Amino acid sequence: MSTERLLQEIVMAFFFIFLGALLLLATRQRWRFVDPPDSWWWFSSQAMVKKVFGSRFAIALSYFVAVGFIVVGSIAMTGGLMTLCKRMGYCE
């Protein structure tokens, strides 16, 4: 893998972590796209989940997805940084 591709992977992993943190914040503060009104069920998947399974399940699902983004991003970031470290000769 080229160094440019490796750096791109690290940036993408950071973006995943950022998105997960933003979703955690949005869920905690009940932003509208995380906890939409029931009348939005026909175009918002989150509103559909809320309408079918209830508000508590929709919020729990948002937390689960946010933590999943953070975990996947952290694993990818760790792997990318370790590979970059070995390639640059700092880690052996």
C-alpha contacts under 8 A as a table, 3 or more apart, distances in Angstrom:
res1	aa1	res2	aa2	distance
1	M	5	R	6.39
1	M	6	L	6.64
2	S	5	R	5.27
2	S	6	L	6.26
3	T	6	L	4.95
3	T	7	L	6.13
3	T	84	L	7.71
4	E	7	L	5.14
4	E	8	Q	6.12
5	R	8	Q	4.96
5	R	9	E	6.20
6	L	9	E	5.06
6	L	10	I	6.33
6	L	80	G	6.38
6	L	84	L	7.22
7	L	10	I	5.02
7	L	11	V	6.22
7	L	80	G	7.75
8	Q	11	V	5.14
8	Q	12	M	6.15
9	E	12	M	5.06
9	E	13	A	6.15
9	E	76	A	7.64
9	E	77	M	7.69
9	E	80	G	6.79
10	I	13	A	5.07
10	I	14	F	6.25
10	I	76	A	7.19
10	I	77	M	5.35
10	I	80	G	5.69
10	I	81	L	7.05
11	V	14	F	5.03
11	V	15	F	6.20
12	M	15	F	4.93
12	M	16	F	6.32
12	M	73	G	7.88
13	A	16	F	5.07
13	A	17	I	6.37
13	A	72	V	7.76
13	A	73	G	4.42
13	A	74	S	6.81
13	A	76	A	5.68
13	A	77	M	5.23
14	F	17	I	5.07
14	F	18	F	6.13
14	F	73	G	6.33
14	F	74	S	7.76
14	F	77	M	6.75
15	F	18	F	4.97
15	F	19	L	6.05
15	F	73	G	7.65
16	F	19	L	5.06
16	F	20	G	6.13
16	F	69	F	5.65
16	F	70	I	6.41
16	F	72	V	7.57
16	F	73	G	5.06
17	I	20	G	5.10
17	I	21	A	6.19
17	I	69	F	6.11
17	I	70	I	4.51
17	I	71	V	7.68
17	I	72	V	7.96
17	I	73	G	5.12
17	I	74	S	6.72
18	F	21	A	5.12
18	F	22	L	6.10
18	F	70	I	7.69
19	L	22	L	5.02
19	L	23	L	6.08
19	L	66	A	7.58
19	L	69	F	7.11
19	L	70	I	7.85
20	G	23	L	5.06
20	G	24	L	6.13
20	G	65	V	7.57
20	G	66	A	4.30
20	G	67	V	6.29
20	G	68	G	7.48
20	G	69	F	4.94
20	G	70	I	5.12
21	A	24	L	5.02
21	A	25	L	6.24
21	A	66	A	6.78
21	A	70	I	7.05
22	L	25	L	5.09
22	L	26	A	6.07
23	L	26	A	4.90
23	L	27	T	5.95
23	L	62	S	7.35
23	L	63	Y	7.68
23	L	66	A	5.51
24	L	27	T	5.15
24	L	28	R	6.07
24	L	62	S	7.68
24	L	63	Y	6.23
24	L	66	A	5.66
24	L	67	V	7.65
25	L	28	R	5.11
25	L	29	Q	6.15
26	A	29	Q	5.26
26	A	30	R	5.73
26	A	31	W	5.10
26	A	34	V	6.59
27	T	30	R	4.88
27	T	31	W	6.45
27	T	34	V	5.89
27	T	35	D	7.61
27	T	59	I	6.75
27	T	62	S	6.55
27	T	63	Y	6.83
30	R	34	V	6.17
30	R	35	D	5.66
31	W	34	V	5.50
31	W	35	D	6.17
31	W	36	P	7.93
32	R	35	D	5.09
32	R	36	P	4.90
32	R	37	P	7.79
33	F	36	P	5.46
33	F	46	Q	7.56
34	V	46	Q	6.62
34	V	59	I	7.49
34	V	62	S	7.16
35	D	46	Q	7.21
35	D	47	A	7.14
35	D	50	K	7.95
35	D	55	S	7.79
35	D	58	A	7.78
35	D	59	I	7.37
36	P	40	W	6.77
36	P	44	S	7.90
36	P	46	Q	7.04
36	P	47	A	5.53
37	P	40	W	5.88
37	P	41	W	7.89
37	P	47	A	6.56
38	D	41	W	5.69
38	D	47	A	5.70
38	D	48	M	7.59
38	D	50	K	7.33
38	D	51	K	6.16
39	S	42	W	7.61
39	S	47	A	7.79
40	W	43	F	5.92
40	W	44	S	5.74
40	W	47	A	5.88
40	W	48	M	7.74
41	W	44	S	5.40
41	W	45	S	6.79
41	W	46	Q	7.67
41	W	47	A	4.65
41	W	48	M	4.51
41	W	51	K	7.02
42	W	45	S	7.88
42	W	48	M	7.10
44	S	47	A	5.23
44	S	48	M	6.35
45	S	48	M	4.93
45	S	49	V	6.20
46	Q	49	V	5.14
46	Q	50	K	6.14
46	Q	58	A	6.76
47	A	50	K	4.91
47	A	51	K	6.01
48	M	51	K	5.04
48	M	52	V	6.08
49	V	52	V	5.23
49	V	53	F	5.69
49	V	54	G	7.09
49	V	57	F	7.84
49	V	58	A	5.91
50	K	53	F	5.49
50	K	54	G	4.58
50	K	55	S	4.89
50	K	56	R	7.86
50	K	57	F	7.04
50	K	58	A	5.16
51	K	54	G	5.66
51	K	55	S	7.47
53	F	57	F	6.06
53	F	58	A	7.16
54	G	57	F	5.65
54	G	58	A	6.48
55	S	58	A	5.12
55	S	59	I	6.22
56	R	59	I	5.24
56	R	60	A	6.13
57	F	60	A	5.00
57	F	61	L	6.00
58	A	61	L	5.05
58	A	62	S	6.27
59	I	62	S	5.06
59	I	63	Y	6.35
60	A	63	Y	5.11
60	A	64	F	6.15
61	L	64	F	4.97
61	L	65	V	6.14
62	S	65	V	5.20
62	S	66	A	6.11
63	Y	66	A	5.10
63	Y	67	V	6.14
64	F	67	V	5.28
64	F	68	G	6.06
65	V	68	G	4.93
65	V	69	F	6.20
66	A	69	F	5.18
66	A	70	I	6.39
67	V	70	I	5.06
67	V	71	V	6.10
68	G	71	V	5.13
68	G	72	V	6.04
69	F	72	V	5.33
69	F	73	G	5.92
70	I	73	G	5.13
70	I	74	S	5.95
71	V	74	S	5.09
71	V	75	I	6.19
72	V	75	I	5.22
72	V	76	A	6.18
73	G	76	A	5.14
73	G	77	M	5.90
74	S	77	M	4.99
74	S	78	T	5.98
75	I	78	T	5.19
75	I	79	G	6.22
76	A	79	G	5.20
76	A	80	G	6.05
77	M	80	G	5.10
77	M	81	L	5.96
78	T	81	L	5.22
78	T	82	M	6.04
79	G	82	M	5.21
79	G	83	T	6.17
80	G	83	T	5.17
80	G	84	L	6.11
81	L	84	L	4.99
81	L	85	C	5.96
82	M	85	C	4.99
82	M	86	K	6.22
82	M	91	C	7.73
83	T	86	K	5.20
83	T	87	R	6.09
84	L	87	R	5.01
84	L	88	M	6.11
85	C	88	M	5.28
85	C	89	G	6.28
85	C	90	Y	5.42
85	C	91	C	5.46
86	K	89	G	5.09
86	K	90	Y	6.00
86	K	91	C	4.81
86	K	92	E	6.00
87	R	90	Y	7.83
88	M	91	C	7.87
89	G	92	E	6.98
